[in-house]
Each structure stands twice: as structure tokens, then as C-alpha cells.
């Protein structure tokens, strides 16, 4: 039985450094580089009721249809490093346990699928890699979802040493995944009503 961890990047689209987005476009979508330099090559005027009130030099421009693509290519390497670090953790700490770690990222939402026993160690890997990259998580939206029958399989860290990162809440009632509810029949019905 797998469990899903949901992570939400904090102010992801507005705080992405243009150097990172340039590198992402250059490496993963080079045919868009001329467009990127044209649209993002310099700071963008910030307007309020038609008056310039400042300059913006980070993030995708609001309303830009290429914004999600630009964000995706700039974070691809980060999400790859999270996957690789989680797989290394599983191989090193649980060598006899056949395990799977899956990473799914859509815009600023990251979903990690793995065995319930790995929930907290993998969550720590995600939080560490995000911190190393200078990115924040919206912890109020981060969860570990497990099937009710597997909730007792989640291994909590030892209380002898304090965790380096916040422990995520474990929920069994469901969550919205990419805008669709997953969970018990009651949860799905309550969400739809």
C-alpha cells in the first residue's frame, strides 16, 4: 500500500529567480530562449492603476501563458535532485525493503509516492533539498496521505533526537490532488457537494 506526500512551494511563481528560469529554458527548451530573453531579459515594470510603482525581476509574469512552462523547466533539476536523494535514502537506510519512490510535479505542487514506513524520512529529504535550493514550502498545505488501513505503518521519528525539519501531519481522510479529491467515498462526496 502506497502513501502520497503533498508539498506546496511557497510563492513559487513570484519568487523564482530569473537566472534559474534562464538556465532551465536554456537546458530544457532552447528553442524558446529568444522568446524568454525578449520577455524576461530585463526587469518588468510593476504598474498600479497605470502608474509605475516599481520593478519586478523574479518569477513568471502574471498572465503569461508560458509562465507554467518556464517555471517547470526551471524547477526540473530541483525535483530530479529530490527524487535522486529520496531513492538514495531508501537504498541506504532500507536496503532489504523493496521500495518505490515516485515524484510527480505540476507547477508548484509536488507529490511524492512511497511506502508508509518511509513517509517521514522522505519528507525530511524533500524539506532539506528545498532549503538547500533556497525555496520555501507552504507547510500549512503539506500533508502525508495514507489509506486508513495503513496509518499504523507510518513510522514516527524517535523522540530522543528532535527532528531537523517539521513533521508533516498524517491524514487518512483524503486531499485534493491536482484539483481532484482522493480519499474515502465520504470525503469525495463532501468535496463535490
HELIX and SHEET records of a PDB file:
HELIX    1   1 UNK A   12  UNK A   15  1                                   4    
HELIX    2   2 UNK A   18  UNK A   28  1                                  11    
HELIX    3   3 UNK A   30  UNK A   32  5                                   3    
HELIX    4   4 UNK A   33  UNK A   40  1                                   8    
HELIX    5   5 UNK A   67  UNK A   93  1                                  27    
HELIX    6   6 UNK A  116  UNK A  118  5                                   3    
HELIX    7   7 UNK A  119  UNK A  132  1                                  14    
HELIX    8   8 UNK A  139  UNK A  141  5                                   3    
HELIX    9   9 UNK A  148  UNK A  153  5                                   6    
HELIX   10  10 UNK A  185  UNK A  192  1                                   8    
SHEET    1   A 5 UNK A 102  UNK A 106  0                                        
SHEET    2   A 5 UNK A 109  UNK A 115 -1                                        
SHEET    3   A 5 UNK A   2  UNK A   8 -1                                        
SHEET    4   A 5 UNK A 143  UNK A 145 -1                                        
SHEET    5   A 5 UNK A 170  UNK A 171  1                                        
SHEET    1   B 2 UNK A  44  UNK A  48  0                                        
SHEET    2   B 2 UNK A  51  UNK A  56 -1                                        
SHEET    1   C 2 UNK A 175  UNK A 177  0                                        
SHEET    2   C 2 UNK A 180  UNK A 182 -1                                        
END                                                                             
